């Protein structure tokens, strides 16, 4: 996982089933709404510049009649 506290070069990671289970249970205990449908596409990108700086993006596309209606990008950089 990359976010403001864990950069693309130093992502948050879990090791083993026990750590993964603890993380998933903590997230699932939150009051969240998840949306899944046939009219959505998502993908991630990881880029490394010649300087070694890394960038990670998560892309979310909403589709309508086979066309992109909205494209949302969440981006984080090494800082």
ABEGO torsion letter per residue (X at the ends): XBBAABBAABBBBBBEAAAAAAAAAAAAABBBBBBBBAABBBBBBBBBBAAGBBBBBBBBBBBBGGBBABBBBBBBBBX
